[in-house]
Amino acid sequence: MANNLLRQFELHSKEYEDKALEVLRSGWYVLGKEVEAFEQEWADYIGAKYAVGLASGLDALWISFRLLDIKAGDEVIVCSNAYIACVMGITINGATPVFVEPDEYDNIDADKIEAAITDKTKAILAVHLYGQACDMTKIMALANKYNLKVVEDCAQSHGNKWQGQTVGTFGDVGCFSFYPTKGCGAFGDAGCIITNSEELAKKFKVFRNYGSEKHYHNKVVGSNSRLDELQAGLLRVKLSHLDEFNAERCRLADRYMEEIKNPHVRLPKIRTGADSTWHQFVIHTDKRDELQAFLAEREIKTLIHYPIPPHLSEAYAYLGKKVGDYPIAERYANEVLSLPMYNGMTSKEQTAVIDAINEFSV
Ligand SMILES: *Cc1c(COP(=O)(O)O)cnc(C)c1O
């Protein structure tokens, strides 16, 4: 099945090409008017006061925890089926991730968070996985009760809502990745944060540029995490079509929901109050590897998000976790399968996926 990124590019190729040439010919490539314009447009789109462009989604996460002063000895709560980058965003600063199992909506089970809170807990990282909002009402209530910071990982959730409010605007900071496969994907690496705090937005702007507000006057030890002009310009074009892309993926999801009928397949569930921008269409099946191989034989490529839960990843051997510690995340890692879902997917291609799944038996 086709290369999904090329399809999306081809939907508006002339606009990207024109913008790329415009930036190349401007003679200005880092921290200029495209970044400023994109930051304003992204903040407006999401409904936050400030957006600060950064080099990646991982940078958005770790710099958020750094600037919220979360460090070694502190604990941060995160779902046990998170993407590894979510956990790295916590541990780069030396803090300890505390895993909480997901519920049937594939996001953190907010009813299990309270039991995981200790004297050391400083923050909750709410990961809006696969394009679906977490239960932000329960998460914010706990954060207020225990005086915790809330960082939202919206890398997979560009524009979806919890009870009518766009995700990323509930907590202290909302983190976004614009990696090419994400909803509003760049043509390379890119990311940003949003916040309603002027003071925090300013700190991000200083930190991303070696800690300097004024050239060669460095206030803090920062990083180089600047969003470049080319990506910012291209992201402005992408953003102008984001509602269109999200609506198209919702239509594709509706069709999968209606037409996939196989007793081995459990379709995705959407929590009441949440919506999904369908970053991924993730089914659960107890015959995952067999189904994936069956589809591959018909040249239907599927992906697994994610095959190894973070606590069992080699990178986190030092946490001392073992198989059986987070049984739901471990089960999900063996059950989940992401079906083809991309902008520019044809009806014929989708029919082929649906027919194949419905024919699958063991
Ligand atoms: C993609 C992703 C990230 C990391 O973003 P990068 O831009 O690749 O660094 C973090 N969290 C989640 C949930 C993601 O999907």
The ligand as an SDF file (V2000), in Angstrom:
LIG
                    3D

 15 15  0  0  0  0  0  0  0  0999 V2000
    6.2730   11.4310   18.2390 C   0  0  0  0  0  0  0  0  0  0  0  0
    6.0530   11.4480   19.6790 C   0  0  0  0  0  0  0  0  0  0  0  0
    6.9580   12.0620   20.5660 C   0  0  0  0  0  0  0  0  0  0  0  0
    8.3150   12.5310   20.1540 C   0  0  0  0  0  0  0  0  0  0  0  0
    8.3100   13.5060   19.1660 O   0  0  0  0  0  0  0  0  0  0  0  0
    9.6300   13.7330   18.2660 P   0  0  0  0  0  0  0  0  0  0  0  0
    9.3010   14.9610   17.4830 O   0  0  0  0  0  0  0  0  0  0  0  0
    9.7900   12.5170   17.4070 O   0  0  0  0  0  0  0  0  0  0  0  0
   10.7810   13.9400   19.1780 O   0  0  0  0  0  0  0  0  0  0  0  0
    6.6190   12.1290   21.9070 C   0  0  0  0  0  0  0  0  0  0  0  0
    5.4670   11.6210   22.3640 N   0  0  0  0  0  0  0  0  0  0  0  0
    4.5790   11.0080   21.5580 C   0  0  0  0  0  0  0  0  0  0  0  0
    3.3020   10.4840   22.1420 C   0  0  0  0  0  0  0  0  0  0  0  0
    4.8430   10.8820   20.1960 C   0  0  0  0  0  0  0  0  0  0  0  0
    3.9560   10.2630   19.4110 O   0  0  0  0  0  0  0  0  0  0  0  0
  1  2  1  0
  2  3  1  0
  2 14  2  0
  3  4  1  0
  3 10  2  0
  4  5  1  0
  5  6  1  0
  6  7  2  0
  6  8  1  0
  6  9  1  0
 10 11  1  0
 11 12  2  0
 12 13  1  0
 12 14  1  0
 14 15  1  0
M  END
$$$$
